[in-house]
Amino acid sequence: MKIKKRLGEMLIDDGLITEDRLKQALVEQKKAGLKLGQYLTRMGIVSEQQIIDLLSRQLNIPKYHPDAYPLEIDLAHYIPYETAQKYQVAPLKKKGRLLTIAIVDPLDINALDYIEMLTNSEVEPVVCSERELNQIINSMYGTQSGLGSIIENMEIKSQEEGSEDAAQDKEEVQVASLQDLAGEAPVVRLANSIFAQAIRDGASDVHISPQQNSVQMRFRIDGKLMEVPSPPKSLFLPIAARMKILANMDITVSRIPQDGRFTLKLNKKEINVRVSSIPTIYGENLVLRLLDTSGGVYSLDRLGMIESDMEKIESIINRPYGMILSTGPTGSGKSTSLYAILNSINKPDINIMTLEDPVEYRINNIRQVQLNRKAGMTFASGLRSILRQDPDVIMVGEIRDAETAAIAVQAAQTGHRVLSTVHTNDSAGAITRFIDMGVEPFLVSSVLLVSFAQRLVRTVCPYCRESYVPSEKAYEALGITDQEAATGNFQRGKGCYQCKNTGYKGRTGLFEVLVNDEMIQEMILKKKSSQEITRAATEAGKLRTLKQDAAGKVLRGVTTLEEAASAVMTG
């Protein structure tokens, strides 16, 4: 397939870009190390869909759609994973000598020629977006296929069941031999394939759990654990040793919990990995927390807040002093929201300092301090030290004891903006939590600016979403009226390979923002309960509860009734 025209010329001919803007873009895309199409879409000059439509029309080639090209995993052996990544291609269909491939840039003659030579086939391109291609690659080149080729090349001398050596306690394995095994190329490749698959699937955690005769491996994707193909039990010890060596943990110790961390890079992504091990009856259970730091910090408008709640936050975060609290259970996105706030107020004329355990995202021009309990650096002692660093804004990772709460309140009183998190179920609960920790109500009343609670819910998969009519009882649980339901846009996912048949892809936040105004201050001084504060603020139209926010996102088709109900703990 020989192509004469270039993308830039096509864009000009189609009126999507001017010649002057194209010349400028050609210079800038080289500096950015991107292809022209990538640069234009990322800068918002043209949309990805506009480029796909243009290429499809001008080159007379089809556009990719998952329904038209069902996934055929068996085709993965035609194009190795590394090649698919390098040339941004993936096999879709094979009929005789004709190989149909998905490709992001059908103008890349080198890629087309190479695939033809590699596969000894005639290549038929189908144009697709980067996102679509990544989805195909993620599904086609999974852990299972990676494991297969690697395990085949491994020479494992396993002991027969029932033999004396097989019954030997795992702690008696020679350390030297375990280190050697962990450093062998096949084990290294196997560990890397686990990391690569987890990152491609968007997993936040990897669980590797030994059982009596097998190993269970699970990825946490969008907050839910999903089982994935696992390595055989005979490979568990060398894999565990490999993970521990990377994390600078002691491989000679397996009877006490350990923690470690390391950083890995994959496809220009930088991933911080925190490793935790704990002994179980069948061996060490490993949990790896993966944190992608290359994507940067979220902005406020990406958290999922409705406009009115975001305006409340934005009107408060620039006040010179006071306390801003983010509340919710573990894993509800509290730290992410605080990072978004810090990012929005990060300016050269403001000294921002954080005290975290651990430091998750690194932000330029912010002094971030890591807790070190072994050295006596706790939240309380670290906060005292930070106050001597002339800060304007202080973020404390978590307030969990009376001492830290007292120092934080004092800091907020003396002209500092203090941001922190507490573990409570709702926004008003943060108030009563501080009072329970011994902080006087009049102090809480005077320093608190805003308290916002949050949860995370999975969003409906955009690839297989469909409209449906729910049962009356289903939407009543969220307080949705018949009138609201009649005009609502209820959506759910049918399940497809893009979302691994879950019907969900990605997550968004549910929020409940409570501004500490005169009415709330008066209730705090009277030591009203969190339920009373919530009820009064809701009736006064000053508070939109988590349940109401969940209902709103269901009615707009962002998430499902079931997902929203489970997040806000309704029956």
ABEGO torsion letter per residue (X at the ends): XBBABBAAAAAAAAGABBAAAAAAAAAAAAAAGBBAAAAAAAAGABBAAAAAAAAAAAAGBBBBBAAABBBBAAAAAABBAAAAAAAGBBBABBBEABBBBBBABAABAAAAAAAAAAAGBBBBBBBBBAAAAAAAAAAABBAAAAAAAAAAABBBBBBBBGBAAAABBAAABBAAAAAAAAABAAAAAAAAAAAAAAAAAGBABBBBBBBAABBBBBBBBGGBBBBBBBBBAAAAAAAAAAAAAAAGBBAABAABBBBBBBBBBBGGBBBBBBBBBBBBAAEBBBBBBBBBAAAEBBBAAAAGBBAAAAAAAAAAAABABEBBBBBEBBGAGAAAAAAAAAAAABBAABBBBBBBOBBABBBBGBBBBBBBAAAGBBAAAAAAAAAAAGBABBBBABBABAAAAAAAAAAAAAGBBBBBBBBBABAAAAAAAAAAAGBBAAAAAAABABBBBBBBBBBBBAAABBBBBBBAAAAAAAGBBAAAAAABBBBBBAEBAAAGGAGBBEBBBBBBBBBBBAAAAAAAAAGBBAAAAAAAAAAAGABBBAAAAAAAAAAAGABBAAAAAAAAGBX
